[in-house]
Amino acid sequence: MNEPKVSDFEEIVQTDSRGAWLITYADLVTLLLVFFILLFTLSKMEIGNMTEALKSFDITIETDTPKTSLFDIVDTGSIGKGKKLDHLTGMREVDVLKDINSFISRKGLQENVEAEFREGRIVLRVEGKVLFNTGSADLLTEATYILSDIIQIIQDNPQYDVDILGHTDNRPINTPKFASNWELSAIRATTVLRYLIENGVFEDRLTATGFADLKPVASNLTSEGMRKNRRVEFVLKERQ
C-alpha cells in the first residue's frame, strides 16, 4: 500500500531535526513583505491628510458611542464626518491635477501657467507678466485669454473653492496708487477675483489675498527669480 505523498518542504522538516527553522524563516519573510508594502502605501499619503485621518478616530471608554474600526473605514471608504478615503489620502486631487496638467498642455500654457499639488491642495501659478504691467493692477488684454482658461478649469471642478493669492518681488513701491507691495498684491488679487465673477464664477467660491513679497518661490537676487515671484496663484481647496 502506497504511503501518502508529502511535499519537499514537509520531507525536510520530517527528516531533518534542524528543518524547523524554515517555518520561522517563511513567517519572517511574509511579515517583512507586509511591512514594506505598508511603508510604500504610507509614502504615497500626504502627511497632513494622514494626520487628519488619525484625528477622525473617536476612541471611547465605557460609553454608548460605538468605536470605528479600520475594517469599517476600508469597507465603507469613508472616515469621520462623511469624508471619503480618497480625499484624505489625496488620491482624488492627484487625478484632478493630471487632468489640469493635460488641459494646460493642450492649451499650450506651460510657459506661463504651472500646476502643482501642495499641502493637500491644487495650486495653479500664473506669472504676473502675462496679467499685469510692472507696478500696475490693470489686466492686460492678453490676460483675459489665460484667465478664460483658468475659469474653465474652475468651472470643470465645482467641488473646489478658490483662493486667489497675489504675490510680488521684493522691490519696494511707493506711488500715489500703491503705497507698498501689500496694496499692489492685494489689488491684483481682487482685480482677478472681480474678473472671474464677471465671467460666471460664483462669488461664494472665491476669496482674494495679497502677500506682497513674503512668500517667494525663487531668489529675489536675480531678475529670473524676481520674475517667478511676481505671480498670481489659484489655490483649489475642497468645499466645506
Order of alpha helices (4+ residues) and beta strands (2+ residues): alpha-alpha-alpha-alpha-beta-beta-alpha-alpha-beta-beta-alpha-beta-alpha-beta-alpha-beta
